[in-house]
Amino acid sequence: MTAQVIVGLDGSEESIAAVGWAADEALRRQVPLGLMCVEELPAAPEIPVVQIDEAAERAAALLGENVERVRSEHPGLEVFAVQTRGRAAEELTAAANEADLTVLGSRGLGRAVGFFVGSVSLGVVGAAQRPVALVRAADGRTAVPRDIVVGVDVRRPCEAVLAFAFAEAARRDLPLRFLHSWTLPPTYGYGALMDPALGVEQSQKLAGDLDGLLAPLRERYPEVEATAKAVVGSPALQMAEASREAELVIVGRRNRRVPLGPHLGHVAQAVIHHSPAPVVVVPLP
């Protein structure tokens, strides 16, 4: 793995926004930034040479323009271009596996709906073995985001998410808000509706477990303010709601595969689709 940030570029408004976000992130990390453009040729038995040449020229022009723009806006940042040919998801995933962080643009459908993530973005997020960030062109919010929201499951290994979150908070000088959501067993039935206090003891226990997981990192990063909370409710809904006031959202993804390809859990999918803030997906065991 090379210490670098990679950003996918295809000329869309979202990918241009991703380039700017990635440049800021590379500066924070003090690593080079690579702008990557994949020439994804049409699926045809025979492609005219002139069409191949035109695609290569467009990609080269797009990369050159954006490399120069980033260099002028971020003096001192090492910027390089990567131009490849093939399937975009596969090429970007291979690059992501060799980078500290990969940044992709996601097409927004407005503040109420959130992300619309294409097959390329989902393919990379679902398969990459390193963190991937998804960035929208604009989130439409007027309030200033104030923290980093991190979704965790205290019942399963989540050390990679915790470590990434603390390091990112230290770079950005922002507080962390850790959230574990859980649901009451079906046996509680309507009791959960009739008695709001039901499950408070379990929430307190889970919050204590989360605090225990955070203790070593709080010692390592004493400058980072980190709060932990366990709440009853759908993890997907709770994380989507919590993301509304966040500058960044961080969630984990289990390394599971299904017959049709890499698996992206429902919580990560919900956050990706509905968070107005950039989302970083961190692979987990």
Secondary structure, DSSP 8 states (H G I E B T S, - for coil): --S-EEEE--SSHHHHHHHHHHHHHHHHHT--EEEEEEE-----S---HHHHHHHHHHHHHHHHHHHHHHHHHSTT--EEEEEEES-HHHHHHHHHTTSSEEEEEEEE--TTT-EE--HHHHHHHHH-SS-EEEEES-----S---EEEEE--TTS--HHHHHHHHHHHHHHT--EEEEEEE---GGGTTHHHH-TTTTHHHHHHHHHHHHHHHHHHHHH-TTS-EEEEEEES-HHHHHHHHGGGEEEEEEEEE--EETTEE---HHHHHHHHH-SS-EEEEEE-
